Amino acid sequence: MAMSLADLLLPLFLIVFLTRSRSQCPTNPSAIVNDTQVLLSLRDRLGIKVWNETANPRAWRGVEWSSDNQVEGLALSRYNLSGVFPATWAELPSLARLDLSQNGLSSLEVPCKNTQLNLLNLSSNSLQEFPGNLSSLESLESLDLSGNFLTVARLPKFSLTLRSLNLSINNLTGSFSIGGNLGLEALELSHNGLSGSIPETFGEMTNLTRLDISYNRFRGDLPDIWSKNLELRYMRISENSLQGGLPPSLRRLRKLSELHAAYNSLSGPLELEDGDFASIEVLNLGVNWFSRTIPATLGGLRNIREIWLYSNNLTGTIPGELSKLSHLQLLVLTGNRFSGAIPPELGNWSNIREIWLDSNNLTGTIPGELSKLSHLQKLVLRGNRFSGAIPGELSKLSHLQLLVLTGNRFSGAIPPELGNWSNIREIWLGSNNLTGTIPGELSKLSHLQLLVLTGNRFSGAIPPELGNWSNIREIWLDSNNLTGTIPGELSKLSHLQLLVLTGNRFSGAIPPELGNWSNIREIWLDSNNLTGTIPGELSKLSHLQKLVLRGNRFSGAIPGELSKLSHLQLLVLTGNRFSGAIPPELGNWSNIREIWLGSNNLTGTIPGELSKLSHLQLLVLTGNRFSGAIPPELGNWSNIREIWLDSNYLTGTIPGELSKLSHLQMLVLNRNDMGGELPSGLSNCTELVSLWLDQNKFSGNLPDSFGNLSRLFLLSLYSNDLVGSIPAMLQNMSALQFLFLSNNSFSGSIPDWLPRLTNLRAMDFSVNRFSGEMPESIGRLFANVQLYNKNKRSVMIQTGQGLVYNSFAFPTYINFSFNQLTGSIPAAIGDLYKLQVLDLSHNQLTGPIPESLGKARNLSDVALASNRLNGSIPSSVADLSFLTFFDVSNNSLVGRIPDSPQLSSMDAALFAGNQLCGLPLTNTCSSTAMLPHKLRTEGQGGSEQDQTEVITLVSVAIFVAAFFNAFFWTYFAANHRAHSQLCGCWQSNL
């Protein structure tokens, strides 16, 4: 019979189809007889060298055998596996557990059918997608894919046997879909980027016992979907953006034992009805926006062990009903607004280990009843308004390890009986009003590691018995009224790492025996009345990193033996009476970061050996009597950030080698006798923030290359012998805020490009030879700056981007006084809305005062004296409500002084030398006073008396200019001191 074309093609189609179907499931083509051959095949494919063919297979690491010689498990964690794990593993007929965690696998081959495997761990690998055919693992109960790079947030369909799924620490993003896997008992999704609202399908997972979706981006209200999750015991939803309150269906889950919901935006009152959270043991709601009071019903949670309610907006008092929580071990109420006293009945707790009530508004005293808490280990009451004495009964807390009472109003003495504690490790009593002496009984605290008594009013001497402590690591006694000498007995503290005695009234010398310390890292003895020399014995402190002796009366030479301190990073000797030269051997330090030697009587030259300090970041030699030139070798420093050599007797020029200091941020050379031309190579120091070269004898032109200093915040060149015009390249200094050029011989016109310095807030060009007219572009200055706030401190801080200035308290000002400027005052001056100080005095300006001046509403000081101005004072000046100084003396002004409380209360001398009338002048105005008098014609010089007064007032204006510079220097010196505290001296916060 003839065959049709369909009959011919059908077998071919079946062959292709079956072949294609089989190809979708990985197979093992080799004929494997037993489990050992399977393992050998895996060894060869994956390069597992620890498996040896000739050794006993039962001894192979990572292979778990059954009693009938079948492989039941493979534990191949940390085997440095990579690539694709082949399907050969499926030829092990009894394999139930496969652990491939912590390798570098990119995928796993899964056969089309497997009925044995019930545990698969692929955590901490390099998977970017789910392995295929996972649904074919028909007996799989636990799947761990955590710590990979999975991105798809929609789950594939797994076997109905799957009970535990861990997808935490992946790259899952977007909304999450559970698929059809509603039979899961444990679902871990933490540390991903999942967003959107919590899926309502979570509420359909009736077998769910553990749910962790923490550290994601879920948002919206916490849904009320949990009524079917009757088996749920553990729920972690922390670190999301969830809102709303705790829904009733969640609170009524009778088996829920742990709820972690910290770091969300949950809000509203803590609603808690009778019967809610019946089995709860851990309740963590920290860092949310819960408000109002703690409900008394919280005291009915009879199984609760831990309560975390820190950093919310909870108010009211702490309910006494909490005393009924007999299983409570930890209570954290830190950072709320609780008020009132600690309920005495809390002393009835029988299992409490830790109580954290810090950073609230609690008042009253510490109840003596707390002494009954026999298991208490940590009591933290810092940052409240507790007062009264520290109860001696606290000595009964035999298990207490940590007591923190810092930042309250406790008064009185430290009870001596606290020396009876047998387990105390740390005592924090700083920033209170405690008085009296330090009890010697504290020396009995054999386990004490840290004592902080900072910021109280303790007096008397340090008890020598404290040298008996055997475990003390840190002693903070700073900012008290302690007197006497430093006891030599402290040298016996063999574990001591930090001693802070700052800000007391200790006297006498440093005991030489302190050189016996074997573990000391930091010594802070600053701001006392200590005398004598630095003992050479301190050079034996092999672990010492910070030595701070600032603000004492030490004298003598700096010991060269200090060079033996190989770990020293910080040396602060500022504000003493040290004399002599800097020992050259200090250049041998290998780890030093900061050297502060300012305000002493040091002499000689700066040693070139200091150039070997490869880690040095800051050198302060301010206010000594150093002489000679700056060593050129200092240009070899590779990490220096700040150099302060001001207020000495240095001579010579700025070495060109300093241009190699690529990390330099501050160069302070002012108030010396240096001269020569400014090196153009300084422009290579592109990290420069502040350049102080004023009050020297530098000459020549200002280099064009300085315009490359794009990060420069301040340029101070006043009181030198510089000449020429201001280079146009300076307009590239985009960060410049302060430009001080006064008291030089600069000439030319005022640059019209100044508004391009968009951050500029103060310029002083006074006492130079600038000429010509003021540019109209001046009206565009200060558009981006913040106004001076006299209530803000100027603080210099260190950031990752270097030195920056925060809330710098300095007014916006222009000082062009004592030059040869001509023409009229531009009307654009009124556009300077943020200008606060304007000084154009002692020039040759003509014409009227522009009416637009009144639009510069923030002006507080205006000096226009000794020019050739005519016309009347514009009435708009009366609108300057912040004006406190307005000097128009010695011009040709006429008419009535505008009526305003500011002008009428000023000194009459500020209006003298004109033809003005009205307050504050004594001469009254006639009815025609506002009519112009005979005006001086433009170009005509002032009277002989006026010209004489110009000459005599030069000294006055120089004084004014000096005042502004001194004002700025005062602020900068304050910054320098703040810097020494905030980022220079690295003192740890309490």
Summary of the structure (lengths in Angstrom):
residues: 990
radius of gyration: 39.6
end to end distance: 102.1
largest distance: 140.4
contacts: 3374
relative contact order: 0.03
helix: 22%
strand: 23%
